[in-house]
Amino acid sequence: MEEARQHKDIRLCPENYLGCRWYFVTLCAKDRVKYFRGKAFCDWVLRVLKEESAKHFFFVKAFCLMPDHLHLLLQGNSLNADLLKFINRFKQRTSYGFWAREKKTL
C-alpha cells in the first residue's frame, strides 16, 4: 500500500504575508499531473491570476507556467495585500473552475 505524502509545515507567521513585500510562490497541480498543457486552459488560469492579483493588491512581476506547476514572483502593492488570502482565493477559483469543466480536482 502506498503511503500518503506528508507535507512539512514551512509557513511563517501570518503577519509575514501582509503588506508591501516580495514573494516567490510555487503552486503544484494535484499529484503533479500535467494539466497545464493546453493553451485555452492556461489562458484561463492566467486570466484568473490577473483578476485575483488585482483584487488582492498584488503585482505579478513574473510567472512561469509549467506543465504541472506555476511559479510566481509577486509584489504586494498595498498595506492591505494579504498573500495567504490571495493564494487561497486563486486556488479556490481555479480548482472549482477546473472541476466544473473536467470533473477532476486540480
Sequence and secondary structure as in RCSB ss.txt:
>XXXX:A:sequence
MEEARQHKDIRLCPENYLGCRWYFVTLCAKDRVKYFRGKAFCDWVLRVLKEESAKHFFFVKAFCLMPDHLHLLLQ
GNSLNADLLKFINRFKQRTSYGFWAREKKTL
>XXXX:A:secstr
             GGGGBSS EEEEEEE GGG   TTSHHHHHHHHHHHHHHHHHTTEEEEEEEE SSEEEEEEE
E STT BHHHHHHHHHHHHHHHHHHHHSS  
